[in-house]
Amino acid sequence: MRTFANWEEVPLFESEEAEALFWTEHRPDLRLMESATAGNAESSESVTVTLRFDPRMLARIKRLARTRFLNYQSMIKQWLSERMEQELK
């Protein structure tokens, strides 16, 4: 099994089968995984943004997130990521 030390080494996949094949042959380096889970905000690659929501919409999003046992902010990020992938296809 080959390891990679940088997330840029993970390609964009043509299909789920190609992705599954990649992950059966590759794994991230332990230091890469540790840096991804580190709680140090200064080393984080995240950027804070401000969005304004209608209060009723935000309440609905929070309720939906609770039913999925997710933090509503994480769920919004997941939605944005999924939509971005759709748009790039």
Distance bins in CASP14 RR format, pairs under 12 A and 6 or more apart:
PFRMAT RR
TARGET T0000
AUTHOR 0000-0000-0000
RMODE 2
METHOD distances of the structure
MODEL  1
1 22 0 0 0 0 0 1 0 0 0 0 0
1 23 0 0 0 0 1 0 0 0 0 0 0
1 24 0 0 0 0 1 0 0 0 0 0 0
1 25 1 0 0 1 0 0 0 0 0 0 0
1 26 1 0 0 1 0 0 0 0 0 0 0
1 27 1 0 1 0 0 0 0 0 0 0 0
1 28 0 0 0 0 0 1 0 0 0 0 0
1 29 0 0 0 0 0 1 0 0 0 0 0
2 9 0 0 0 0 1 0 0 0 0 0 0
2 10 0 0 0 0 0 1 0 0 0 0 0
2 22 0 0 0 0 0 1 0 0 0 0 0
2 23 0 0 0 0 0 1 0 0 0 0 0
2 24 0 0 0 0 0 1 0 0 0 0 0
2 25 1 0 0 1 0 0 0 0 0 0 0
2 26 1 0 1 0 0 0 0 0 0 0 0
2 27 1 0 0 1 0 0 0 0 0 0 0
2 28 0 0 0 0 0 1 0 0 0 0 0
2 29 0 0 0 0 0 1 0 0 0 0 0
3 9 0 0 0 0 1 0 0 0 0 0 0
3 10 0 0 0 0 0 1 0 0 0 0 0
3 25 0 0 0 0 0 1 0 0 0 0 0
3 26 1 0 0 1 0 0 0 0 0 0 0
3 27 1 0 1 0 0 0 0 0 0 0 0
3 28 1 0 0 1 0 0 0 0 0 0 0
3 29 1 0 1 0 0 0 0 0 0 0 0
3 30 0 0 0 0 1 0 0 0 0 0 0
3 31 0 0 0 0 1 0 0 0 0 0 0
3 32 0 0 0 0 1 0 0 0 0 0 0
3 33 0 0 0 0 0 1 0 0 0 0 0
4 10 1 0 0 1 0 0 0 0 0 0 0
4 11 0 0 0 0 0 1 0 0 0 0 0
4 22 0 0 0 0 0 1 0 0 0 0 0
4 23 0 0 0 0 0 1 0 0 0 0 0
4 25 0 0 0 0 0 1 0 0 0 0 0
4 26 1 0 0 1 0 0 0 0 0 0 0
4 27 1 0 0 1 0 0 0 0 0 0 0
4 28 1 0 0 1 0 0 0 0 0 0 0
4 29 1 0 0 1 0 0 0 0 0 0 0
4 30 0 0 0 0 0 1 0 0 0 0 0
4 31 0 0 0 0 0 1 0 0 0 0 0
4 32 1 0 0 1 0 0 0 0 0 0 0
4 33 0 0 0 0 0 1 0 0 0 0 0
5 26 0 0 0 0 0 1 0 0 0 0 0
5 27 0 0 0 0 0 1 0 0 0 0 0
5 28 1 0 0 1 0 0 0 0 0 0 0
5 29 1 0 1 0 0 0 0 0 0 0 0
5 30 0 0 0 0 1 0 0 0 0 0 0
5 31 1 0 0 1 0 0 0 0 0 0 0
5 32 1 0 1 0 0 0 0 0 0 0 0
5 33 0 0 0 0 0 1 0 0 0 0 0
5 34 0 0 0 0 0 1 0 0 0 0 0
5 35 0 0 0 0 0 1 0 0 0 0 0
5 36 0 0 0 0 0 1 0 0 0 0 0
6 28 0 0 0 0 1 0 0 0 0 0 0
6 29 0 0 0 0 1 0 0 0 0 0 0
6 31 0 0 0 0 0 1 0 0 0 0 0
6 32 1 0 0 1 0 0 0 0 0 0 0
6 35 0 0 0 0 0 1 0 0 0 0 0
6 36 0 0 0 0 0 1 0 0 0 0 0
7 26 0 0 0 0 0 1 0 0 0 0 0
7 28 1 0 0 1 0 0 0 0 0 0 0
7 29 0 0 0 0 0 1 0 0 0 0 0
7 32 1 0 0 1 0 0 0 0 0 0 0
7 33 0 0 0 0 0 1 0 0 0 0 0
7 35 0 0 0 0 1 0 0 0 0 0 0
7 36 0 0 0 0 1 0 0 0 0 0 0
7 45 0 0 0 0 1 0 0 0 0 0 0
8 28 0 0 0 0 0 1 0 0 0 0 0
8 32 0 0 0 0 0 1 0 0 0 0 0
9 22 0 0 0 0 0 1 0 0 0 0 0
9 26 0 0 0 0 1 0 0 0 0 0 0
9 27 0 0 0 0 0 1 0 0 0 0 0
9 28 0 0 0 0 1 0 0 0 0 0 0
9 29 0 0 0 0 1 0 0 0 0 0 0
9 32 0 0 0 0 1 0 0 0 0 0 0
10 18 0 0 0 0 0 1 0 0 0 0 0
10 19 0 0 0 0 1 0 0 0 0 0 0
10 22 1 0 0 1 0 0 0 0 0 0 0
10 23 0 0 0 0 1 0 0 0 0 0 0
10 26 1 0 0 1 0 0 0 0 0 0 0
10 27 0 0 0 0 0 1 0 0 0 0 0
10 28 0 0 0 0 1 0 0 0 0 0 0
10 32 0 0 0 0 0 1 0 0 0 0 0
11 18 0 0 0 0 1 0 0 0 0 0 0
11 19 0 0 0 0 1 0 0 0 0 0 0
11 21 0 0 0 0 0 1 0 0 0 0 0
11 22 1 0 0 1 0 0 0 0 0 0 0
11 23 0 0 0 0 0 1 0 0 0 0 0
11 26 0 0 0 0 1 0 0 0 0 0 0
12 18 0 0 0 0 1 0 0 0 0 0 0
12 19 0 0 0 0 1 0 0 0 0 0 0
12 22 0 0 0 0 0 1 0 0 0 0 0
12 84 0 0 0 0 0 1 0 0 0 0 0
12 85 0 0 0 0 1 0 0 0 0 0 0
12 88 1 0 0 1 0 0 0 0 0 0 0
12 89 0 0 0 0 1 0 0 0 0 0 0
13 19 1 0 1 0 0 0 0 0 0 0 0
13 20 0 0 0 0 1 0 0 0 0 0 0
13 21 0 0 0 0 1 0 0 0 0 0 0
13 22 1 0 0 1 0 0 0 0 0 0 0
13 23 0 0 0 0 1 0 0 0 0 0 0
13 26 0 0 0 0 0 1 0 0 0 0 0
13 85 0 0 0 0 0 1 0 0 0 0 0
13 88 0 0 0 0 0 1 0 0 0 0 0
13 89 0 0 0 0 0 1 0 0 0 0 0
14 20 0 0 0 0 0 1 0 0 0 0 0
14 21 0 0 0 0 0 1 0 0 0 0 0
14 22 0 0 0 0 0 1 0 0 0 0 0
14 89 0 0 0 0 0 1 0 0 0 0 0
15 21 0 0 0 0 1 0 0 0 0 0 0
15 22 0 0 0 0 0 1 0 0 0 0 0
15 89 0 0 0 0 0 1 0 0 0 0 0
16 22 0 0 0 0 0 1 0 0 0 0 0
16 23 0 0 0 0 0 1 0 0 0 0 0
16 85 0 0 0 0 0 1 0 0 0 0 0
17 23 0 0 0 0 0 1 0 0 0 0 0
17 24 0 0 0 0 0 1 0 0 0 0 0
18 24 0 0 0 0 0 1 0 0 0 0 0
18 25 0 0 0 0 0 1 0 0 0 0 0
19 25 0 0 0 0 0 1 0 0 0 0 0
19 26 0 0 0 0 0 1 0 0 0 0 0
19 85 0 0 0 0 0 1 0 0 0 0 0
20 26 0 0 0 0 0 1 0 0 0 0 0
22 28 0 0 0 0 0 1 0 0 0 0 0
26 32 0 0 0 0 0 1 0 0 0 0 0
27 33 0 0 0 0 1 0 0 0 0 0 0
28 34 0 0 0 0 1 0 0 0 0 0 0
28 35 0 0 0 0 1 0 0 0 0 0 0
28 36 1 0 0 1 0 0 0 0 0 0 0
28 37 0 0 0 0 0 1 0 0 0 0 0
29 35 0 0 0 0 1 0 0 0 0 0 0
29 36 0 0 0 0 0 1 0 0 0 0 0
30 36 0 0 0 0 0 1 0 0 0 0 0
30 37 0 0 0 0 0 1 0 0 0 0 0
31 37 0 0 0 0 0 1 0 0 0 0 0
31 38 0 0 0 0 0 1 0 0 0 0 0
32 38 0 0 0 0 0 1 0 0 0 0 0
34 40 0 0 0 0 0 1 0 0 0 0 0
34 43 0 0 0 0 0 1 0 0 0 0 0
35 43 1 0 0 1 0 0 0 0 0 0 0
35 44 0 0 0 0 1 0 0 0 0 0 0
35 45 0 0 0 0 1 0 0 0 0 0 0
36 43 0 0 0 0 0 1 0 0 0 0 0
36 44 0 0 0 0 1 0 0 0 0 0 0
36 45 0 0 0 0 1 0 0 0 0 0 0
36 46 0 0 0 0 0 1 0 0 0 0 0
37 43 0 0 0 0 0 1 0 0 0 0 0
37 44 0 0 0 0 0 1 0 0 0 0 0
38 44 1 0 0 1 0 0 0 0 0 0 0
38 45 0 0 0 0 0 1 0 0 0 0 0
38 46 0 0 0 0 0 1 0 0 0 0 0
39 45 0 0 0 0 0 1 0 0 0 0 0
39 46 0 0 0 0 0 1 0 0 0 0 0
40 46 0 0 0 0 0 1 0 0 0 0 0
41 47 0 0 0 0 0 1 0 0 0 0 0
41 48 0 0 0 0 1 0 0 0 0 0 0
46 73 0 0 0 0 0 1 0 0 0 0 0
46 74 0 0 0 0 0 1 0 0 0 0 0
46 77 0 0 0 0 1 0 0 0 0 0 0
47 77 0 0 0 0 0 1 0 0 0 0 0
48 73 0 0 0 0 0 1 0 0 0 0 0
49 73 0 0 0 0 0 1 0 0 0 0 0
49 76 0 0 0 0 0 1 0 0 0 0 0
49 77 0 0 0 0 0 1 0 0 0 0 0
49 80 0 0 0 0 0 1 0 0 0 0 0
51 57 0 0 0 0 0 1 0 0 0 0 0
51 58 0 0 0 0 1 0 0 0 0 0 0
51 61 0 0 0 0 0 1 0 0 0 0 0
51 72 0 0 0 0 0 1 0 0 0 0 0
51 73 0 0 0 0 0 1 0 0 0 0 0
51 76 0 0 0 0 1 0 0 0 0 0 0
51 77 0 0 0 0 0 1 0 0 0 0 0
51 80 0 0 0 0 0 1 0 0 0 0 0
52 58 0 0 0 0 1 0 0 0 0 0 0
53 59 0 0 0 0 1 0 0 0 0 0 0
53 60 0 0 0 0 1 0 0 0 0 0 0
53 61 1 0 0 1 0 0 0 0 0 0 0
53 62 0 0 0 0 0 1 0 0 0 0 0
53 72 0 0 0 0 0 1 0 0 0 0 0
53 73 0 0 0 0 0 1 0 0 0 0 0
53 76 0 0 0 0 1 0 0 0 0 0 0
54 60 0 0 0 0 1 0 0 0 0 0 0
54 61 0 0 0 0 0 1 0 0 0 0 0
55 61 0 0 0 0 0 1 0 0 0 0 0
55 62 0 0 0 0 0 1 0 0 0 0 0
56 62 0 0 0 0 0 1 0 0 0 0 0
56 63 0 0 0 0 0 1 0 0 0 0 0
57 63 0 0 0 0 0 1 0 0 0 0 0
57 64 0 0 0 0 0 1 0 0 0 0 0
57 72 0 0 0 0 0 1 0 0 0 0 0
57 76 0 0 0 0 0 1 0 0 0 0 0
58 64 0 0 0 0 0 1 0 0 0 0 0
58 65 0 0 0 0 0 1 0 0 0 0 0
58 72 1 0 0 1 0 0 0 0 0 0 0
58 73 0 0 0 0 0 1 0 0 0 0 0
58 75 0 0 0 0 0 1 0 0 0 0 0
58 76 0 0 0 0 1 0 0 0 0 0 0
59 65 0 0 0 0 0 1 0 0 0 0 0
59 66 0 0 0 0 0 1 0 0 0 0 0
59 72 0 0 0 0 1 0 0 0 0 0 0
60 66 0 0 0 0 0 1 0 0 0 0 0
60 67 0 0 0 0 0 1 0 0 0 0 0
60 72 0 0 0 0 1 0 0 0 0 0 0
60 75 0 0 0 0 0 1 0 0 0 0 0
61 67 0 0 0 0 0 1 0 0 0 0 0
61 68 0 0 0 0 0 1 0 0 0 0 0
61 70 0 0 0 0 0 1 0 0 0 0 0
61 71 0 0 0 0 0 1 0 0 0 0 0
61 72 1 0 1 0 0 0 0 0 0 0 0
61 73 0 0 0 0 1 0 0 0 0 0 0
61 74 0 0 0 0 0 1 0 0 0 0 0
61 75 1 0 0 1 0 0 0 0 0 0 0
61 76 1 0 0 1 0 0 0 0 0 0 0
61 77 0 0 0 0 0 1 0 0 0 0 0
61 78 0 0 0 0 0 1 0 0 0 0 0
61 79 0 0 0 0 1 0 0 0 0 0 0
62 68 0 0 0 0 0 1 0 0 0 0 0
62 70 0 0 0 0 0 1 0 0 0 0 0
62 71 0 0 0 0 1 0 0 0 0 0 0
62 72 1 0 1 0 0 0 0 0 0 0 0
62 73 0 0 0 0 1 0 0 0 0 0 0
62 74 0 0 0 0 0 1 0 0 0 0 0
62 75 0 0 0 0 1 0 0 0 0 0 0
62 76 0 0 0 0 0 1 0 0 0 0 0
63 70 0 0 0 0 0 1 0 0 0 0 0
63 72 0 0 0 0 1 0 0 0 0 0 0
63 75 0 0 0 0 0 1 0 0 0 0 0
64 70 0 0 0 0 1 0 0 0 0 0 0
64 71 0 0 0 0 0 1 0 0 0 0 0
64 72 1 0 0 1 0 0 0 0 0 0 0
64 75 1 0 0 1 0 0 0 0 0 0 0
64 76 0 0 0 0 0 1 0 0 0 0 0
64 78 0 0 0 0 0 1 0 0 0 0 0
64 79 0 0 0 0 0 1 0 0 0 0 0
65 71 1 0 0 1 0 0 0 0 0 0 0
65 72 1 1 0 0 0 0 0 0 0 0 0
65 73 0 0 0 0 1 0 0 0 0 0 0
65 74 1 0 0 1 0 0 0 0 0 0 0
65 75 1 0 1 0 0 0 0 0 0 0 0
65 76 0 0 0 0 1 0 0 0 0 0 0
65 77 0 0 0 0 0 1 0 0 0 0 0
65 78 0 0 0 0 1 0 0 0 0 0 0
65 79 0 0 0 0 0 1 0 0 0 0 0
66 72 1 0 0 1 0 0 0 0 0 0 0
66 75 0 0 0 0 1 0 0 0 0 0 0
67 75 0 0 0 0 0 1 0 0 0 0 0
68 74 0 0 0 0 1 0 0 0 0 0 0
68 75 1 0 0 1 0 0 0 0 0 0 0
68 78 0 0 0 0 1 0 0 0 0 0 0
68 79 0 0 0 0 0 1 0 0 0 0 0
69 75 0 0 0 0 0 1 0 0 0 0 0
70 76 0 0 0 0 1 0 0 0 0 0 0
70 77 0 0 0 0 0 1 0 0 0 0 0
70 78 1 0 0 1 0 0 0 0 0 0 0
70 79 0 0 0 0 0 1 0 0 0 0 0
71 77 0 0 0 0 1 0 0 0 0 0 0
71 78 0 0 0 0 0 1 0 0 0 0 0
72 78 0 0 0 0 0 1 0 0 0 0 0
72 79 0 0 0 0 0 1 0 0 0 0 0
73 79 0 0 0 0 0 1 0 0 0 0 0
73 80 0 0 0 0 0 1 0 0 0 0 0
74 80 0 0 0 0 0 1 0 0 0 0 0
74 81 0 0 0 0 0 1 0 0 0 0 0
75 81 0 0 0 0 0 1 0 0 0 0 0
75 82 0 0 0 0 0 1 0 0 0 0 0
76 82 0 0 0 0 0 1 0 0 0 0 0
76 83 0 0 0 0 0 1 0 0 0 0 0
77 83 0 0 0 0 0 1 0 0 0 0 0
77 84 0 0 0 0 0 1 0 0 0 0 0
78 84 0 0 0 0 0 1 0 0 0 0 0
78 85 0 0 0 0 0 1 0 0 0 0 0
79 85 0 0 0 0 0 1 0 0 0 0 0
79 86 0 0 0 0 0 1 0 0 0 0 0
80 86 0 0 0 0 0 1 0 0 0 0 0
80 87 0 0 0 0 0 1 0 0 0 0 0
81 87 0 0 0 0 0 1 0 0 0 0 0
81 88 0 0 0 0 0 1 0 0 0 0 0
82 88 0 0 0 0 0 1 0 0 0 0 0
82 89 0 0 0 0 0 1 0 0 0 0 0
83 89 0 0 0 0 0 1 0 0 0 0 0
END
